[in-house]
């Protein structure tokens, strides 16, 4: 929709605004009385049509403009404004005919040219729309509304680079051009430049004057924030998997500025803080994520892992227990809680948790290795040997296989000599025995 579609005529004079210019059309005062009366009647009908158009009384406006051009066939403004009424009714062929008639009467009337281009665009005639609007923009070089529509048409034709130039020019000419900012947002969104798209949409909202489009645009902004945050989440994961943990944290921090409550990002940034030894920052992220998703069992478990690293076993136990209440199939939570009990020398509870971890996930060699250590402490060496052998069977990593084979040999030898086996402390190789959460 263009800003300047209908122009107001007062008795014996016509006026309209094109940005900062006023064109005053003086009606000749010295004409024969009957001609003056007819002209005055045409002006009155025009003014009535303008008011009816402003009130969206389209049929009444069409009738008034029709009677006006019957009295004054050279009234290009009435043709133009009747075209506006037809266009609003969706009668694009009639609108185009009226704009063309206005241009026959006044060929340099570029508002009618721009309006015809808009009607052709609405009708689906992109080539015709592009020609009319390009010509109109050349004649009215400082008309932001015309350049905005031209940019929108170019966007639809796929000429995104030129469309971007047009829309940038439109907002430079009129800083409060809401429509141009929305079109810019749509273009940036097509280019997946979500940051600039959000800036443009937000500017449109700040300017106001959105009427019924306001709630839809705000909903679009909310949806786009989530889309952008999800894209940054994936970009952060890519960097993390390439070993760029610090850069991943930077990207996720940017995502959280856009969508502060995005739990997957809070989780993964927290796990990355945990990996690089920043356990307090990890807990901060997990706290926020849990406040948003208090029924998410995994979040309690990963926070428990951080409490464990900070040597806060009671808080770790509380979180592991809460995680298991929410998800009784979490084998990692059983294993890691078992490790805390193990370090507290509560061997029965440790054995129970390691066994539950194994029954839930019998393919994890760490669970068997951990339980073997408890069996050794309980002097159940044969069971320890069986668990070590199962851990070896399940292990592919060569260095771990070598270490397990050494433990098997040592335990078997001590069984043969009936010598008490050497049992590692619970903290020995704990990095290998705690199962971390994965990104």
N, C-alpha and C positions, 0 to 999 in steps of 0.2 A: 504494500500500500504506500502510495506517495503522500508526502505531506500536503502538497498544494494541488488539490484536485478540483476544488470549486472556488470561485472568486466572487466577491460580493459587489453588487452595483447598488448605489444609492440613487435617488431620483436625480436625473439630469447628469449623473456622473458615475463612473465605475472605478472601483479600486481593488487592488489585490496586493498581496505581500509576497515577495520572493526574497527570503532571508531578510536583509537590511534595507531593501529597496521598496519604495512605494511608487507605483506608476499611476498617475492621475490622468484619466481619460475624460476630457471635457466634452460635453454634448453642446453642439452649437446652439446658441441662444436665439439666433436670428433664423428661424425657419417658419414656414407657413403654418398657421395654427393647427390645421388638421394633421400635418406631419408631426408637429410637436406633441399633439395629443396621442397619436399612435405610438410614437417613440416612448413617451412616458408610460403608456400602458405596457409596452414590452419590458421596460425596466422594472416596473412593479411586479410583473409576472416572474421576471428573473430573480428579483429579491425574494419573492415568495418561495420560489423553487429552492433557493439557497437555504432558507430557514427549514423547509421541509426535508431537505437533504441532511442538514445538521441533526434533525430529529429522527432520522432514519425512516421517514415516511416516503418510501421510495416511489410508490405508484403515484402519489400526489405530486412529488417532485418531477417525475417524468411528464405528467400532464401539464404542469406549469411551464417547464422548459419547452415542451412541444408547442404550446400556445405562443410562447415568446418568439420562437424562430418562425412561426407562421406570420407574426407581425413584423419581424425583422430577420429576414433570411441570411443576413450577413453577421449575425450575432454568434461569433465563434465560441464565446464563453458558455452560452446556453447549450450549444452542441457538445462541448467538452463535458459540462456538468451532467447533461443527460446521459452521456457515455459512462460517467462515474456511477450513476444510479443503476444503469443496465449492468455494469460490471459487478456491483454489489449483489444484484439479483442472480448473478451467474449467467446472464445472457451476453456472452462474450462477443458473439458475432454482431449483435446490435451495438454493443459498446464500441467495437472496432470501427463500425460504419460511422458512428457519430464522431469519433476522434478523427477519422479520415476527413469527414466533412469540415470539421474545425480547421484542419490543416489546409484544405482547399481554400477556405476563406482567408486564413492567415498562415502562410507557409512557415513563418519563423516562430510560430507559437510552440516552443519545445516542450511545454508541459503536456500538451495534447499528444505529442510524439512519444513522450515518456509513458503517458497513460496507455497509449496504444500498445507500446512494448510490454507493459505490465499485463494487459488483457491477453496479448498473444502468449505470454509466458503462462498465464493461468490456463489458457486453452491447450497448452502443450506444444505450441509452435516456438521452439527454442531459437531456431535460426531467425525467424521474423522478429522475435523479442530482442535478440542480441543486436540486430541491425538498428531497430528503432531506438533502443536505449543507448547504444554507442553514439548514434547521431545526436540524440538529445544531450548526452553528456558533453559532446564537443561544443554544442551551442550554449549550454548552461554549465560552464566549467566549475562553478563553485556551488552547485546544488548537491548537497550531501545526500538528500533522499534519492535523487536519480542515480547517483554513483553507487549507493547502497544496493538498489535493485539490480543495477548492472552487475555488481559483484556477485549477487545471489544467482543470477542467471548463468554467469560464467562458472560458478561452482557446480551448477547442475549439468553444464556441458562437459565438465571434467577438467576445465582449464583452471586448476587450483592456484597456480602461481599468479596468474593475472587477477584472479578473483581476490587473492590475498592483498595484492597491491590496491585494488579498487576499494576494498573494505577498510584498509588502513587509511587511505586517502579520505574516505567518508568520515571516519571518526576524527581525523585531523581537522576537517572542515567544521564539524559539529560535535563538540565533546560530549554532548548529551544525547547522542544518536543511539538510543537503546536498541533499535532494530539492527543497526550495523554491528553492535557488540554481540548480539545473539548470533548473527550470521557468522561473525568471526569465530565464536565459540564452536559452532557447528563445523566450520572448516578445519579448525585445529583438531577437533575430535576425529574428523575423517583422517587426518594425518597422524593420529595417535599421539599428538603433542598435548597430553592431558593437562599438564601444568598451565599452558597458555589458554587452553579451553576453559579451565576453571576460572582463571583470571578474567577472561572475557565475560563469561556468564555472571560471575560475581559482580562485575562492574555494571552489567545490565540491571541486576537486582538493586544495587545501590542507587542507581539513577531513578528507579521507580517507574511509574507510568506504564505498568505492565498489564493492568486490568485483569481480565480473566486468565491471562497467560502466566501471571505471577506464581501461583501454586505449582503449575506444571514445570516451570523453570527451576523453582527451588527443589522440586523432586528430582529433576534431571541433575542438578548440582550434587545432591546427596548420592545418587546412583553413580555419577562419574567419580566422586571421591572414592567410593569403594572400588571401582574399576581401576583407578590409578594406584590406589594402595595395594591392590592385588598384583598389579604389574610390577610395582617396586618390590613386593614380597618375592616374586619369582626371580627378579634381577638379583636380589640379595642372596637367595638360595644358590643361584648360579655362581656368584662370587665365593660364597662359602665353600661350595664343592670344589672350586678351583684352588682352595687354600687361602683365599683373601678374606680372612675372618673380620679384620678391622674395617675393610671397605664394606663388607656385608652389613656390619653394624651401622655404618654411616648411612647406607641406603635405607635400612629399616627405620632408622631414626627419622629420616625424611618422610617415610610412609606414615609414621605415627603422628607427625605434625598434621598430616592431611586427615587421617582417620585415627584419632587417639585411642579408640576402644577396639581396635582390630586385634582380636586375641591371637590369631595365628602368628602375627608379626611379633607380638609381645612374647609369645612362647619361644619363637626361634631366636629372637635377639637375646632372651634370657638364657637359652641353652648355649648360645655362642659366648656370652659373658662367662658362663660356667666353664666352658671349654678353655678359655684363656685365663681362668683363675680369678675373674672378677665376680666373686660369689655374692657380694652384697648387692651389686647392680642386678645380678640375675634374680635375686629374691625380690627386689623392687618390681621388676617386670612381671614376675609370677604373681606377686600380690595384686597388681592391677588386673592381670588377666583373670585371676580367681574372683575378684570383685565383680567382673562382668559375666563370668561363667562359673558360678559356684558349684555346679554339678559335674564339672569336667574333671574326671578322676586323674587323668594324666597330669594336669597342672599341679595337683597336690604332690604327686610322685616326683616331678622334676624339682619342685621347691624343696622337698625332703632331701633330694640328692645334694642341693646347695647347703642345706643346714648340716648335713653329714660332713661336707668338706670344711665347714666352719667350726667343726667339733661341737655341735649342739645336738647331741644324740636324742635328747628328750623331744625336741621339736621335730627332729627327723622322724622319730617313731610315730609321733602324733599324725604327721602328714602321710606317712606310708599307710597307717591304719585307716585314715580317712579315704585315701585312694582305693584301698581294698574294699571298704564298705560300699563305695560307689561302683567298683568294678572288681568282682571277686575272681576274674580270669586274668588279672594283670600279673603275669609271671615275673616280670622285672621288679615290681613292687615287693613281691614275696622274697625274691632273692636279696634285694637291697635291705629290706627290713631284717632278714636273717643275718646279714652281715653286721648290722648294728647290735643285734642280740649276741652274735658271736663275739664281738669285741667287748661286750659287757660280761662275757663268760657265762651267759645264760644259754647253755648248750642245748637244752631240750627245746626251747623256743626256736633257736637257730636251726636245729635239725628239722623241726616241724615246718618252718618256712621254706627251707631249701627243698624239702620233699614236695611241698605244694607247688613250688616253682617248676620242679621236674615233672610232676603229674600234669601241669598245665601246658608246659612246653618241653617235651622230652628230647628235643633236638638241640638244646643249647649246652655246649660242653662246660661252660663256666659254672652252671648250676651243679653239675656232677663233681667238678673239682672242689667247689666250696663245701659240698656235703662231705667229701672225702676227708677234708681237714677236720671236720667235727667228729667223724668216726674215729680218726686217729686219736683225738683228744679223749674220746670215750673208750679208747683201747679196743675198738672193734676193727682190727686191722684188715681182716679179710674183706669186710664191706668197703673199707677205704680203697683197697686194691681194686675191687670190682668197679668202683666209681671212677677211679683214675683210668682204668682200661676203657670204660665207656666214653670218658672225656676224650681220650686219645682217638677213639674210633670216629668221633664226631668232629675232630679238629682237622682243618686243612692247612693252616699256616705252619710252615716248616719249623720256625723257631719255637712255637708253642708245642709242637709235637715232640721236639727234642727235649724240652723241659719236662713234659709229662712223662716221657719214656724214662728219664732219669729218676723221677719220683716213683714210677712203677718198679724200677729195678731196686731202688733203695728200700721201698716198702716190702717187696718180695724177699729180699735178702734178710731184712730184720725179722720177718715172719719165720724164715727157716732157722735162724739162730735163736729165736724166741727172745730177741733183744727188743727193748722198748724203742719204738721208732722216734726219730727226731721230728717234732711237729713244728711247722712254722708258726710264728705269732699271727694273730688275726690280721694285723696290719701289713704283713709281708706280702708284697705283690698285690696290694689291694686295688691298684689301678686296673689289674687284669681281672679281678674278681668282682668289682662293682660293674654292673651293666648299665651304661649310660643310655639316655634317651637319644634317639636318632632324628636328624633333620631330614 
